[in-house]
Amino acid sequence: MSAFRALSLAIVRGFLRDKASLFFALVFPLMFLVLFGGLLGDRSQSEVDLVQVGDVPVLDALSPEAAEAFEDTFAVTRTDDLDVALAQVRSGDADVAVVMEDDTLVAHFTLTDQVAAAVTQGALRAFVDGTNVAVLARETGSPPPYSLRVQQVEDDSLSTIQFVTPGLLGWAVAMSAAFGAAATLQGWRQSKLLRRLQLAPVSTRTVVSARVAVTLGIALVQMAIFLGLAAAAFGLQLSGAWWAAVPLLVVGTLCFMAVGLLAGALARTTEGAVNAANFMVLPMAFLSGSFFPLDGAPTWLQRLSDLLPLKHLNEGMLDVMVRGEGASAALAPMAVLAGFAVVITLLAARLFRWETV
């Protein structure tokens, strides 16, 4: 334990002395959090996903022109189970669920995309009003037969920052873990420190454990700072199972440490290792929804993003921190991330060389 403690302390001191590492691990991601939390709000969506529950006479009564416009505005799926429809809206798989209660069209919507929510309400209101006008034209003097009531599936306190924070936190942790592992591996190899450690009375397991422990500690500090700043400055409020994001974040950190080890094993210099890690992580952040949702992206791009570990980290944290899912929602992403970590670590170990060539 004394060797592990000494190595961990040395790694932490090295991290704190490296101003560039401190900046890119903590300050740089927080700049994005402030930028997105303070400015993000205007986002658009070309098509609204609508789940129709049971028979909805007001939609069946649309005129042919209105029905055509409705089909251009909404992508409609049908179900007879309201709970299933609400679950789809709550998880982000649909934008709105509609059901008839007597003569009232009830629309259950999500605030995941506030612009889409506003567009959805306005469009449905317009279609209901249009149907009322058409019916009144046929039955002069009759009162409007239909009305609209909208209800959001989330708590009233939710705002844009709820959905921005998990993705940016996932990217920050991925970047820090990958860069740290890549730079450490290549730096130690280039300075011959790995060879010296091999000859020292310290086991390889102790060296690896110290590096992993420090990286996990940094990730947890990042999480605390992110959530603290978002809560204090932007009113972030987390769902009841938010704590499940902690083990998810730990597994995600290990996964992206493996990505960094792969970058360090492939590169010949410290700069090359950091650039290789950046080449792997930064495009992944854009393709995994860290900066903006992929709902409007082509289907093939959305399927490609499903193959990236950062997508599963982001979605898992969204589920337990924002969408109100239970802790079990983090299990599948954790399994995927763990699988990635094992495969990438084995590949990095196979490609690793003790000396630069």
C-alpha positions, 0 to 999 in steps of 0.5 A, a space after each residue: 500500500 505504501 508503494 501504491 500511495 507514493 505512486 498515486 501521490 506522484 501522479 497527482 502532483 504531476 497532474 497538478 503541476 501540468 497546467 495544460 492538463 489541468 486546463 483541458 481536464 477542468 477549465 476547457 469543458 467548463 467553458 463549454 458548459 457555461 456556453 451551452 448553459 447560457 446561450 443554447 435554447 434555439 434548436 429546430 426539428 424538421 419532423 415531429 414524432 407523434 404517438 397516437 393512442 387509440 382512436 382520435 376522432 379529431 384527427 380522423 375529421 381533418 379535411 384532405 388538405 389538412 390531413 396532408 399537412 398533418 402527415 408532412 408535420 408529424 411522423 405518426 405511430 399508433 398504440 393502444 397503451 397510454 403508458 407505453 406512449 408516455 414511456 416513449 415520450 419520456 425516453 426521447 423516442 417520441 416528441 408527443 403522445 396524443 389521446 382523446 378524453 371525451 371531446 378533448 385532445 390531450 397532448 403529452 409532450 417532452 421538454 427535451 427539445 423546447 423548440 420542438 415542444 412549442 412547434 408541436 403545441 402550435 401545430 396541434 392547436 392549429 389542426 384542432 382549430 381547423 377541424 372545428 372550423 370545418 365542423 362548424 361550417 357544416 353545422 352552423 351555430 354548433 359550439 366547437 366540438 373539440 378542444 386541446 390540452 397540453 401536458 409535459 411528461 417531465 417536471 415543470 422545473 426541467 430546462 435546457 441545462 438538464 439535457 446539456 450537462 450529461 453530454 458535456 460531462 461525458 465528453 469531458 471525462 472521455 477527453 481527460 481519461 483518454 488524453 491522460 492515459 495516452 500522454 502518460 504511457 507515451 511519456 513514461 515510455 519515451 523517458 525510459 521510466 517504464 523500464 526503470 519501474 520494471 526494475 524497481 521493487 514495485 509490481 506492475 499491478 501497483 503501477 497500473 492501479 495507481 494510474 487508474 485510481 488517480 484517473 478515476 479520482 479526477 473523473 469524480 472531481 470533474 463530475 462534482 464540479 460540473 454538477 455543482 456549477 450547473 446547479 448553482 449557476 443554471 438551476 440544474 435539478 437531477 432525477 431521483 436515480 442520478 447517483 447511478 451515474 457515478 458507477 456508470 461514469 467510473 466504467 466510462 472512464 475505464 473505457 476511455 482510459 483504454 482508448 488512451 492506451 491504444 493511442 499511446 501504443 500506436 504513437 511514437 511521441 507524446 505529442 503524437 499520442 495526444 493528437 491520436 487520442 484527440 482524433 479518436 475522442 473529438 469526432 466521437 463527441 460530435 457523433 454521440 450527441 455530446 454537443 447537440 442531439 442527433 434526432 435530425 441526423 440521417 438514419 445511417 448516422 444515428 446507427 453509426 453513433 450506436 457503435 460508439 462508446 461515448 453514445 452509450 455513456 451519454 444516453 445512460 447518464 441522460 436516462 438516470 440524471 434527467 429522464 427519470 429512469 431507474 438505476 437499472 437503466 444504467 446497467 446496459 450502458 455499463 455492460 457496453 462500456 465494459 465490453 469496449 474497455 476489455 476489447 480495446 485494452 487487449 488490442 492496446 496490449 497487443 500493439 504495445 512496445 516497451 521501446 519507441 522504434 
